[in-house]
Amino acid sequence: MSFTTLVQVHGEQRPNPDGTDRQLAIKSSRIGETLLLHHQPESKAHPPMLMVRNRKGITLGHIGEPEASEIISAMQRDVRLTAVIESMLEFPRSKASRRLVVRISGKAG
């Protein structure tokens, strides 16, 4: 089994708890760059999410529902995932002036 999906990252305008700026990190990112996905378990305030981080570990945003549950399910079935920046959308008048579209590919282990 293999699959490829495109998902938009959300939360790019929020500050990170460690003080890093998501927009600055996104602006220094490149199309084709490999990203890391980190499963953030469900809490009372939020459904399950996938945090999207660059190779330096800086959080760039998150993937929300329903895509997050599908990808998390694939991770739990030992599907090998690859996440790369597919494109960057520009919104000059927004707090999140750059937003990411990520291509996630999976292949059964």
Secondary structure as GFF3:
##gff-version 3
##sequence-region A 1 109
A	DSSP	beta_strand	2	8	.	.	.	ID=ss1
A	DSSP	alpha_helix	22	27	.	.	.	ID=ss2
A	DSSP	beta_strand	34	40	.	.	.	ID=ss3
A	DSSP	beta_strand	49	53	.	.	.	ID=ss4
A	DSSP	beta_strand	59	63	.	.	.	ID=ss5
A	DSSP	alpha_helix	67	76	.	.	.	ID=ss6
A	DSSP	beta_strand	79	90	.	.	.	ID=ss7
A	DSSP	beta_strand	98	108	.	.	.	ID=ss8
###
